[in-house]
Amino acid sequence: MDKIEAGEVNMDTKALDGREAVVEMMREARVDAAEDRFFTNRANMDMADRVISIVALVFGAVCVCALLAHVLFV
């Protein structure tokens, strides 16, 4: 193997390492995106839980007021 062939093999190895680096970066980006989606969904779920709790509390208060009005005025 002469100097030129050795250089070409070395370039091929560097190119392969570059591709592996790109693949690894893409894999990490996908994992990060999945984590972001998980935490975003979790935050949205917490917000939905709060909204449901508020709606249930308001509905309960309306029912109590209606029952109280029925007892007092009918």
Phi, psi and omega in degrees: 000123180271183186297321182292315179296320179297321178295321179294318178297319179296320178295319178299319179295318178296320179296319178296317178298322178296319178295318178297322178296319179296317179298317180295320178296320179295320179298316179295322179295321178295319179296316179298319179295321178295319178296318179298317178297320180298312183290327177293315178298322179295317178296318178296323179293319177299318178296318178297320178298319179295316180297316178298319179297318180294316179298317179296320179295316179296317178299317178298318180296320178296318179297317179296317179296319179295318179295318179296318179295322179294318180292319186281322191250357181250000000 
